[in-house]
Amino acid sequence: VSSMDNLRIDVNNTYKAKDDLLTAILLIHEITHAVQYLDKLVYNKEYSCVDNEAIAYMNELSLIGSLNQEELNSLNTRTLDAQFSYNPSFNALLQLASIDAQSQNFCKNNRGVIQQDCYSEQITQLIKQMIKENPYYQAQCKL
């Protein structure tokens, strides 16, 4: 159990043994929740469960956006690797990639430039929809 003096993030050993990139993406998601927990304790700042998850997934996308081409190629190669298909975090990552592509395509203007306000609104809406449709989050968020 976490407290103000001891924030705890447990990582399943299967992540540690197999994949640094997936572990980093998992950690950015969970670190986001740690910051949200501190915001609640220190600033009395609280968001809905769906909003908290959406922010954590947006931070995952930000991390992915900071990866170099070799790291992105490595992640893309994993999509073909059956050993990752069982992993719920990896499946969510695949959904995020699809949502990102959909949002980019939806928000391109006639010159092919992505309109940032449109993109931000569209991707947030689609991520929240993904969360609301997921049985795990339906139970966690009491939807």
PASEVO-126057 format. One record per atom (N, C-alpha, C): x, y, z; residue in one letter. Coordinates in steps of 0.001 Angstrom, whole numbers, always signed. Each point is the difference from the previous one (the first is absolute). Example, Ala and Ser with C-alpha at 12.3 -4.5 7.8 and 13.67 -1.06 7.14 Angstrom:
<recs>
        u        v        w  rest
   +13190    -5690    +7800     A
     -890    +1190       +0     A
     +900    +1200       +0     A
     -350    +1050     -720     S
     +820    +1190      +60     S
     -770    +1090     +730     S
</recs>
This chain:
<recs>
        u        v        w  rest
     +846    -1180       +0     V
     -846    +1180       +0     V
     +887    +1237       +0     V
     -327     +949     -838     S
     +787    +1232      -92     S
     -426    +1004    +1053     S
     +956     +823     +372     S
     -267    +1124     +888     S
     +823    +1181     -505     S
     -187    +1133     +626     M
     +732    +1201     -379     M
    +1510     -227      +84     M
     +440     -773     +976     D
    +1424     -241     +197     D
     +534    -1204     -754     D
     -901     -823     -535     N
     +443    -1229     -647     N
     -934     -329    -1165     N
     +323     +539    -1170     L
     -777     -324    -1196     L
     +513    -1321     -545     L
     -913     -895     -245     R
     +379    -1347     -388     R
     -581     -348    -1368     R
     +879     -449     -900     I
     -430     -484    -1311     I
     +607    -1390     -160     I
     -857    -1007      -72     D
     +462    -1370     -179     D
      -30     -343    -1487     D
    +1066     -618     -479     V
      +95     -415    -1396     V
     +111    -1517      -47     V
     -887     -606     -729     N
       +0    -1441     -177     N
    +1345     -438     -584     N
     +555    -1071     +512     N
    +1309     -477     -462     N
      +43     -335    -1485     N
    -1128     -323     -605     T
      +17     -305    -1434     T
     +399    +1228     -808     T
     -316    +1185     +483     Y
     +439    +1218     -680     Y
    +1507     +167     +127     Y
     +497     -155    +1202     K
    +1419     +213     +271     K
     +876     -931     -829     K
     -430    -1216     -148     A
     +833     -997     -652     A
      -26     +113    -1520     A
    -1037     +564     -558     K
     -166     -106    -1442     K
     +142    +1292     -779     K
     -355    +1139     +568     D
     -118    +1136     -888     D
     +162    +1345     +697     D
    +1083     +685     -290     D
     +256    +1308     +599     D
     -963    +1073     -479     D
     -332       +0    -1297     L
     -896    +1029     -522     L
    -1409     -134     +569     L
     -509    -1215      +26     L
    -1338     -191     +583     L
       -1     +346    +1483     L
    +1078     -318     +688     T
      +96     +347    +1421     T
       +1    +1517     +169     T
     +729     +710     -846     A
      +35    +1467      +77     A
    -1386     +586     -251     A
     -710     -553     -961     I
    -1347     +496     -310     I
     -947     -289    +1162     I
      +94    -1200     +564     L
     -798     -338    +1185     L
     +322     +960    +1145     L
    +1287     +256     +219     L
     +398     +875    +1110     L
     -503    +1421     -185     L
      +26     +535    -1218     I
     -494    +1373     -196     I
    -1489      +55     +326     I
     -725    -1059     -342     H
    -1427      -67     +329     H
     -187       +5    +1520     H
     +745     -854     +688     E
     -155     -120    +1456     E
     +571    +1212     +741     E
    +1067     +587     -506     I
     +545    +1225     +617     I
    -1009    +1136     -121     I
     -731      +31    -1109     T
    -1076     +995     -143     T
    -1008     -157    +1128     T
     -365    -1240     +317     H
     -946     -226    +1101     H
     +607     +403    +1343     H
    +1301     -189     +170     A
     +661     +439    +1242     A
      -78    +1521     +130     A
     +225     +708    -1087     V
     -106    +1469      +17     V
    -1441     +416     +283     V
     -955     -693     -603     Q
    -1412     +303     +261     Q
     -341     -214    +1474     Q
     +559    -1045     +583     Y
     -204     -280    +1423     Y
     +560    +1147     +848     Y
    +1203     +456     -330     L
     +596    +1131     +734     L
     -807    +1280     -196     L
     -462     +234    -1221     D
     -841    +1182     -256     D
    -1251      -21     +873     D
     -561    -1192     +169     K
    -1193     -141     +845     K
     +337     +304    +1461     K
    +1119     -555     +495     L
     +388     +206    +1394     L
     +429    +1437     +288     L
     +820     +561     -866     V
     +607    +1304     +264     V
     -906    +1155     -423     V
     -609     -117    -1178     Y
     -767    +1127     -552     Y
    -1505     -233       -9     Y
     -434    -1149     +515     N
    -1420     -344       -3     N
     -566       +7    -1428     N
     +847     -356     -941     K
     -331       +2    -1425     K
     -376    -1421     -400     K
    -1228     -170     -437     E
     -463    -1345     -314     E
     -763       -4    -1317     E
     +268    -1018     -799     Y
     -682     -187    -1273     Y
     -792    -1296      +56     Y
     -858     -190     -963     S
     -737    -1253      -73     S
     +971    -1133     -335     S
     -425    -1203     +281     C
     +809    -1181     -295     C
     +320      -58    -1499     C
     -986     +257     -842     V
     +213      -26    -1457     V
     +997    +1083     -405     V
     -132    +1205     +555     D
     +948    +1071     -320     D
    +1410     -355     +451     D
     +141     -594    +1191     N
    +1319     -418     +476     N
     +642     -986     -962     N
     -763     -978     -446     E
     +536     -987     -934     E
     +333     +638    -1345     E
     -868     +884     -466     A
     +249     +666    -1287     A
    +1302     +804      +51     A
     +239     +701    +1100     I
    +1238     +769     +158     I
    +1200     -942       -2     I
     -114    -1130     +677     A
    +1101     -969      +47     A
     +296     -551    -1404     A
    -1044     -290     -762     Y
     +209     -485    -1371     Y
     +579    +1094     -905     Y
     -421    +1239     +203     M
     +585    +1100     -780     M
    +1494     +119     +300     M
     +383     -206    +1245     N
    +1421      +38     +354     N
     +767    -1161     -638     N
     -647    -1144     -129     E
     +627    -1105     -726     E
     +297     +427    -1439     E
     -986     +625     -629     L
     +197     +450    -1383     L
    +1109    +1043      -95     L
      +92     +870    +1001     S
    +1080    +1000       +6     S
    +1358     -687      +86     S
     +100    -1016     +843     L
    +1257     -746      +93     L
     +325     -663    -1330     L
     -976     -644     -595     I
     +218     -666    -1285     I
     +449    +1019    -1046     I
     -588    +1195      +51     G
     +388    +1059     -932     G
    +1432     +469     +169     G
     +591     -284    +1153     S
    +1383     +416     +248     S
    +1014    -1086     -366     S
     -482    -1178     -400     L
     +907    -1092     -339     L
     +699     +273    -1334     L
    +1220     -513     -122     N
     +698     +137    -1279     N
     -505    -1067     -969     N
     +429      +99    -1246     Q
     -520     -893    -1030     Q
     +299    -1470     +288     Q
    +1162     -284     +517     E
     +357    -1389     +321     E
     -930     -565    +1071     E
     -299     +805    +1009     E
     -910     -444    +1065     E
    -1414     -197     -547     E
     -438     +909     -876     L
    -1322     -150     -614     L
      -61    -1264     -859     L
    +1073     -250     -760     N
      +51    -1221     -806     N
      -75    -1234     +886     N
     +672      +52    +1133     S
      -23    -1116     +939     S
    -1414     -231     +531     S
     -697    +1067     +357     L
    -1395     -136     +457     L
     -877     -568    -1113     L
     +196     +494    -1218     N
     -794     -493    -1131     N
     +252    -1485     -244     N
    +1229     -430     +155     T
     +333    -1414     -177     T
     -736     -852    +1024     T
     -184     +530    +1184     R
     -687     -750    +1054     R
    -1453     -299     -368     R
     -586     +827     -837     T
    -1394     -247     -385     T
     -138    -1326     -738     T
    +1098     -498     -555     L
      -22    -1275     -712     L
     +399    -1176     +885     L
     +403     +289    +1216     D
     +533    -1013     +907     D
    -1120     -554     +885     D
     -269    -1281     -129     A
    -1105     -636     +728     A
     +173      +58    +1514     A
    +1233      +59     +500     Q
     +199      -14    +1457     Q
     -598    +1230     +674     Q
     -232    +1075     -757     F
     -557    +1205     +597     F
    -1521      +71     -134     F
     -592     -882     -786     S
    -1436      +95     -255     S
     -840     -222    +1256     S
     +540     -721     +992     Y
     -733     -269    +1246     Y
      +24    +1197     +945     Y
     +874     +937     -239     N
     +268    +1084     +930     N
    -1038    +1122     -149     N
     -830     +253    +1023     P
    -1025    +1040     -106     P
     +579    +1382     -266     P
    +1148     +312     +578     S
     +616    +1313     -236     S
     +428     +153    -1452     S
     +504    -1083     -568     F
     +416      +56    -1395     F
    -1218     +137     -906     F
    -1079     -707     +329     N
    -1225     +133     -794     N
     -547    +1419      +81     N
      +78     +620    +1174     A
     -426    +1401     +136     A
     +895     +905     -839     A
    +1278     -320      -58     L
     +937     +767     -805     L
     -368      -80    -1482     L
     -398    -1176     -446     L
     -444     -149    -1388     L
    -1253     +833     -266     L
     -915       -3     +975     Q
    -1198     +833     -142     Q
     +370    +1482      -59     Q
     +954     +410     +832     L
     +440    +1396      -10     L
     +591     +384    -1342     L
     +773     -887     -594     A
     +590     +279    -1316     A
    -1099     +203    -1041     A
    -1018     -820      +69     S
    -1123     +130     -925     S
     -761    +1311     +229     S
     -222     +333    +1259     I
     -692    +1245     +350     I
     +805    +1210     -456     I
    +1310      -67     +177     D
     +879    +1087     -431     D
     -103     +200    -1516     D
      +65    -1084     -754     A
      -95      +88    -1466     A
    -1362     +540     -426     A
    -1064     -487     +633     Q
    -1347     +487     -322     Q
     -110    +1503     +255     Q
     +529     +425    +1131     S
      -85    +1416     +372     S
     +806     +873     -950     S
    +1187     -473     -374     Q
     +811     +757     -954     Q
     -714     +139    -1343     Q
     -551    -1104     -498     N
     -712      +33    -1285     N
    -1230     +891      +64     N
     -733      -70    +1091     F
    -1217     +789     +168     F
     +301    +1495      +12     F
    +1171     +377     +525     C
     +298    +1411     +257     C
     +963     +628    -1003     C
     +257     -667    -1114     K
     +848     +601    -1039     K
     -816     +994     -798     K
     +620    +1139     -273     N
     -674     +965     -866     N
     +275     -359    -1456     N
     -474     +838     -929     N
     +135     -329    -1415     N
    +1453      +21     -490     N
     +921     +509     +810     R
    +1433      -39     -344     R
     +714    -1151     +709     R
     -753     -812     +735     G
     +580    -1144     +679     G
     +619     +322    +1351     G
     -249    +1209     +504     V
     +545     +409    +1294     V
    -1010     -332    +1098     V
     +493     -616    +1065     I
     -877     -363    +1118     I
     -297    +1233     +838     I
    -1275     +265     +211     Q
     -443    +1125     +822     Q
      +29     -429    +1461     Q
     +871     +606     +794     Q
     +262     -456    +1367     Q
    -1226      +17     +909     Q
     -811    +1055      -61     D
    -1194      +48     +852     D
     -944    -1151     -319     D
     -194     -232    -1288     C
     -854    -1102     -446     C
     +579    -1331     +475     C
    +1297     -179     -197     Y
     +663    -1250     +379     Y
     -150     -261    +1498     Y
     +273    +1003     +802     S
      -78     -153    +1451     S
    -1413     -392     +435     S
     -981     +661     -557     E
    -1400     -297     +338     E
     -397    -1399     -482     E
     +375     -330    -1224     Q
     -372    -1294     -588     Q
     +659    -1159     +736     Q
    +1296     +119     +271     I
     +697    -1119     +641     I
     -485     -187    +1438     I
     -292    +1088     +689     T
     -528     -101    +1368     T
    -1353     -700      -11     T
     -846     +371     -926     Q
    -1324     -616     -116     Q
     +111    -1497     -296     Q
     +888     -371     -924     L
     +144    -1415     -358     L
     +640     -825    +1122     L
     +946     +584     +716     I
     +604     -708    +1131     I
    -1046     -222    +1092     I
     -793    +1017     +286     K
    -1061     -169    +1007     K
    -1001    -1068     -427     K
     -304      -48    -1279     Q
     -903    -1028     -518     Q
     +619    -1389     +193     Q
    +1315     -123     -293     M
     +706    -1274     +188     M
      -96     -442    +1463     M
     +201     +943     +909     I
      -40     -297    +1435     I
    -1411     -449     +400     I
    -1001     +723     -440     K
    -1379     -318     +373     K
     -472    -1332     -559     K
     +583     -436    -1117     E
     -397    -1267     -615     E
     +789    -1196     +541     E
    +1014     +249     +802     N
     +858    -1061     +517     N
     -594     -564    +1297     N
     -272    -1313      +53     P
     -602     -594    +1200     P
     +818     +254    +1280     P
    +1325       +8     -117     Y
     +841     +259    +1173     Y
     -297    +1392     +563     Y
      -31     +996     -867     Y
     -254    +1373     +457     Y
    -1467     +216     +379     Y
     -903     -743     -634     Q
    -1401      +88     +425     Q
     -123     -387    +1451     Q
     +714    -1052     +406     A
      -45     -416    +1412     A
     +771     +984     +874     A
    +1212     +362     -418     Q
     +840     +889     +812     Q
     -662    +1371     +204     Q
     -590     +523    -1054     C
     -593    +1331      +44     C
    -1482      -28     +346     C
     -512    -1200     +256     K
    -1419     -178     +343     K
     -904     +661    -1034     K
     +233     -365    -1261     L
     -777     +583    -1111     L
    -1253     -801     -266     L
</recs>
